Amino acid sequence: MKETILLIEDEKLMRITLVDALKSAGYGVVASETGKEALDSLKNGSFDVVVTDVKLPDADGLNILREVVQFHDTQVIVMTAYGTIKNAVEAMKLGAFDYITKPFSLEEFLILVERALEIKKLREENARLKKDLNRCYSFPNMIGESTAMKKVFSLIERISSSDSTVLILGESGTGKELVASAIHYQSKRKDMPLIKVNCAALPEGLIESELFGHEKGTFTGAVRMRPGRFELADGGTVFLDEIGDIPLSTQAKLLRVIQEKTFERLGGTDTLHADVRICAATNRNLEEDVKQGRFREDLYYRLNVIPVTLPPLRERKEDIPCLIDFFLSRSKDKRWRNVRFSKDAMNALFAYNYPGNIRELENILERCLTFSASDVIEKKDLPSFIFKENGGKGQPSLSDVAAEAEKNYIMRVLKAMKGNKTRAAEILGISRKTLWEKINAYGIE
């Protein structure tokens, strides 16, 4: 959609010249010769930028500026003659984006219009983000309004300013990489590199070279010196995804980097220093791997300084509408942005347990959008496996219903006891410890 410019200029030759330049640059233009014409145009339409002369035959350009600033969401550029500093300063005080002094070049004029449009887009984007934040408390690309996710967001805010090592735990598809990015870009290291390493994707013979680098001639194919990920991330953050898959032979060297922040390239003798913060992530049970001898105990404790546990989607289903809205708004296909789900389809999505978590929800959404010919996704448009999980009916299982009933009853008792957990446990007929476990499991505040 073309950006539209309202040009207010009484001098005919100047008006025609500027209109031609703006149209040649791809903008839509409405030209007014008088202040009255301009105000009528503002009442009947919306404009991205208003360009007005200060001196008009029937109006003061500064009065038009006041009108636009007060009642319209647009940027104003003021044209002044003879380098009248007084008018220019007054215009800026009244809220003009900028001013330009006649005579000026068309190139200078078009650059100023382009800058005004960029600022307008930034303001609109900020307003949209604030609106999203009010509805769904989130970090960039992390969406959620559930109690469980609000706790995660709060934890990220608290730990981002430190340099402590973070271990992000959660099932596949829950957004562990997004958490690492949020921590980095909220930290004092945000202007330095964030280097991501998928430990599971690297062959065992190459992982040390990838992490620590190698010297020329160290092995066949090492035709030049290559810095490793830790060296490249100096001053920033290293995200070690799937840390549970790192070989035992490499774990000792990784432990040294965490403890001493030093290492050597493969085939090298110089000791290098790397000031990096480490965020690691895994979907494995590292405590069990330690017991089985698959993961070093000392490395585990060095990594598990600040654990961040991401809930699976089945435990935060109230976030599904927010997530769907986010995926739709991010879509490059504008047709998808008006799509909605019918009540039956949404109920089926709530009933499904998402073994693939958020990544699976996104894939389901993309499949529906690809095959549906309507703006309304019906239950019949959903993949068949959603219904097979729940006996083909798209209804929650008996265990899901029982868990929800138990959660609601605990919440009612806690409310009646005004949060007194000892009294609530007595009424529920369970120990205080069991009540605490259920409160944490259900995300009850």
N, C-alpha and C positions, 0 to 999 in steps of 0.2 A: 504494500500500500504506500502511495506517494506521501511524503511529508508535504504539508501545505503551508505556504507563506502568505501572510497578509502584508502587502506593501502600501504604505501611505506616503504619497509624494505628489505635490501639486504641479511641479515643473514637468511638462509633457515629455520633453526629450529625455530627461533623466529617468522618468517613470518607465518609458518604453525600453530604454537601454537595460535597466535593472530587471524588468520583467523577462526580456529575452535571455539575459544571462542566467536567471534562476531556472527558466524552463529548459534551457540547454543543459543545465546541471541535473535535470531530472526531477525538479520540484514542481508541485502544483502551486499556482500563483493566483491570488485575487488582488487586483490593484484598485486603490481608491485615490481619488483626487482631493477629497475633502475629509475633514474630521467626521462630518455627519455620515457620509458614505461608509467610512470605516467602522463607526459604532453600529450602524445597521448590519454590516457584514459580521461583526462580532456577535450580535444578537442571534443571527440566523445560522451561524456555523462555528466550527472550532478550528483553531489554527495552532500549528506547532511553534511557529515563530512570527512575531509581529515586528516589522521594520517601519519606523515612522520618522518623518522629518520633524524637527522641533517647531519650525514656523510653517503654519498652514493658513490658507485664506480665511477660514471660519473657526479655527480652533487652535489651542496651544497643544503642541505635541506632548508636553509634560502632563497635561490633563488626561490625554488619552492613555499615557503610561500609567497614571494613577488608576484609571478605570480597568485596564487590563490586569494589573497586579492584584487589584482587589477582588475581581470577579472571574478571572479566567486563569486556567492552568496552562500558561504559555510563557515563552521567553521573549523579551523585548530588546531590540537593538535600536538605539536612537542615532539619527543622523544630524549632525550639527555643521553649520557653515562657519568659515573664517576662524576655525580653531577656538570657538567660544568655550573656554574652560569652565566658566560659571554654569552654563547650561549642562555641560557634560557631568560636572560634579553633582549638580542637583539631580540629574537623571539617575546616577548611580545610587544616590541616597534614597531615591524613591523606589528602587528595586529593579532598575534596568540591568539586563545581563551585561551589556557593554555599550560603548558608543563608537562612532566612526566619524571622522572629520572630513568634510568635503574640501577640496576634491580628493577622491580616492580611486584606486585601481579596482577593476572588477575582480581580480584575483584576491586582493585583500578583503573585498566585500564578501565573496563566496566562502573564504576561509572562516570569516567571523560567523556567518550563518551556519556553517558546518559545526563549528565549536558550540554554538548555542543549541543545536539539535542534539549533540552528544551529551551535553549537560542535562537536557530535558529527559533523554532516555535514561541516564543514570538516576535521576530523581524518581522517575516512574518505576525503575527496577527496585530502588530502595524502598519505595512505598509498597510495592508488591511483596517484597521480602518481609517487611514489617507486618503486613497483613497476614502472611503465612505464619509468621512467628506467633501472632496472637491466637491463631487457630490451632496450629500444630507446633508445639515447642520443638525447635530443631536446630541442628548445625547444618552447614552446607551439605546437601545430599543425604542427610540423616533426618528421617522424618519419624515423628511419634508423639502422641499425646497421652499414652498409657502411663500408669504409675511406674512400671518397670523401666521404661525408656527415660522418663524424667529423672530417675535415679542415676541412670547412665550419663545423661547430659550433665547433671550436677557434679558427678564424679570427674568427668572430663574437664570441666571448668576449674575444679579444685587442683587437679594434678598437672595441668598444662604448664603452669609457671615454674614447676620444679624440673630438675634434671634426672629424677629417679627413673630407673628402668621399669617398664610397664609390660605386663603379660596379659594379653587379650585372649579371653577364652570364649568359646562358643561354637555351635554347630556350623557346618558349611552353609554359606549363604546368608549368614546373619549380619554381615557388614563389618567384619573385623578390620579390613583394610581402611574403611571409611573412618573408623575410630582412630586408627593410627594417624591418618591425615588430619583429622580434627585436632588431635593433641599437638601435632607439629605446628599447624598453622595458627593455633592459639598461643603458642609458646614464644619465648624470646628468640628462638632459633628460626622463626618463620621465614626470614629472608635468606636463609642458608638452605642447602640442598636437603630434600627428602629422598633418600635412595631406598627403593623397594627390592627385596630379594625373595623369590619364591624358592625356598629350600627344597621342596619336593620336586621341583621341575629341573633341578640341576643334577647332572650325572655325578656320582660319588667321586669320580676321578678329577672333576673340574671344579667342585664346590670351593676348595681352598683357594684355587687360582681366582675364582670370581670374588671371593670375600676379601682376600689379602693381596691379590695381584701377583705378577711373576716377572722375573728378569728375562731378558732376551736369551734364547738358547736353553732355557730350563728344561724344556721337553720338545718333542717333535711338533712343529707348528708354531712354536713361540718365536716368531720372527722379529719381535720387538718387545721392549718393555711395556707392560700394561699395568696401570694402577688398579687396585681392587676397589670394591664397593665402600669399604671403610675409609680408604684414602680419599675417594671422591666425595664422601659425605662429611669430611672434616668441618666441624662447626655446626653441623646440622643433625639430622636424625637418620638412623638406619632402621627400616622396618623388615624384620625377619619373619616372613609368613611361613606357616607350616614348620615351625621350629622343631617339632617332634620328629621330623624326618631327617634331621641333620645327622650324619654318620658319627659314631663314637670317636673315630679317629680325628675328627675336626672339632669335637666339643671341647677338648682341652685347650686348643688354640683360641677358641671363641671365649672361653672362660678367662683367659689371660687378657684379651682385649677389654672385656668388661671390667676386670679388676684393675688393670694397670694402664689401659688405653694405649698399649703398645703392641707392635707386631712386626714381622719381617715379610717381605714379598718372597714367594717361592723362588729358590735359587739365589736369594740375596742375603747379604750379611748386615746391611744397615738396619738398625732398629728405627722404626717409624712411629710417630705419635698421631693419634686420631682422637680429637675431642668430639665425640658423638654421643647422642642420647640413643638408647636402644628401646624400640618397641618390638615385642615378639608376639606371635599369635599362633594358636593351634586349636584344632578341634579334637585332639587326643587327650586322654587322661594321663598327664605326665607323671602324676604320683604313682600310677600303676606301672608306667614304663620304668620309673626308678626302681620299683620293687622287682621288676623282671630283668633289671640290668641293662635295659635298652637306652637309658638316659642317665647321665651323671647327676648324682644327688647334689653335689656342690654347684653345678651349673643351674639346676632347677631352682635352688634357693636364691641364686644371684639374679635369675630372671623374674622370679615371683615376688618382687619387691612391692609392687602395686598391682594387684590383680583387678582386671575389669572383665566382668562376666556379662556377655550379651544374651538376652533371653531369646529363645526360638520364637518364631512367629505364632505358633500355636498357643503360646502363653501371653501374647499381646495382640489378640485378634481385633481389639478395638481400634488398632492402628491401621487396619486394612483400608478403610475409606480414605484416610490421609495419604497412604502410600499410592493408592490408585490415582488420586488427584495429582500427586506429584509426578507419576510416570506419564500421565496424559499431558500435563503441562510441559513436560520435557520433550515430548515427541516432536520430531521434525515435520511430521505430517499434520498440518493444521486441522484436517478433517477430524482427527481423533480427539481434539481438545473439547468438542461438544458432546462426546459420547458419555452415556450414563448406563448403569446396570439396573435392570428391573429388580423389584423387591424379591422375587423368587430366586433370581440369579445371585443377588447379594447374600441371601440366606444360605444358599449352597456354598458360596465362598467362605462364609463364616463357619460352616460345618466341617469344612475340609481341614486337615491337620498339617499340611505343608512340610513334608519331610525335607524338601529343598529350600525351605524358608523364603526369605524375601526374593531371592533370585528366581525361585520357582513361581512366585506370584507374578513377577514381572513377565516371565515367559508365558504364563497362562493368559495374561492380559494381551500380550502381543499376538498370541494365537487367535484370541477372540476378535481382536480388531482386524486381523488379516482376513478372516473368513466371514465376518458379519457384514451384511449389506445394509444394515440399519444403524442409526445413531443410538439405538437402545439394544444393549446386549441382553438377550433372554437366557433363561435357564438352559434351553436346548442348544445354545451356542457354546456352552462350556465344555471342556474336554471330558470324555466319558470316565476317565480314571477318577475324577473327583467324586463321582457317585458310587463307584465300585468300592471305595474305601469305607463307605457307610451303608453297606447293604443295598446299594443301588438306589437309595431314596434321597440322598443328599441331606440326611438328617444326622444330628449328633449321636454318637454312641451312648450307651447306657452309662459308661464310666464318665463321659463328659458331662452328662446331665447330673450325675451324683456329685461330681466335683463342684459344679456350679452351685448346686443346692447347698453343699457344705460351706462353701465360701460365703454365700449370702447369709446363712444362719450365723456363722462366726461374726460377720460384720454387724448383724443386728444385735447380738449379745454384747459385743464390745461397745456399741453405741449406747445400749441400755445401761451398761456399767460405767459409762463415761470414760472408757479407755483403761479401766482398771483390769489388768490382765490376770491378776491372781483371782479375783472374783469371777471373771469370765471363764477361766479354766475350771473353777469349781462347778459352775453351772453347766458347762459343756461336758463335765465328767472326764476331763483329760488333765495331764500334768501341765504345769506352766511351760516346761521345756517343749512338750509336744505342740502346745499352742503357738509358741514362738516359731517353731519349724513350719507350721501351717500358715502363719501370718507371712513369713518370708516366701514360702512356696507360692502363695496366692497373690503376693504383692499388695497386701493390705496395709494401709497406713493408719 
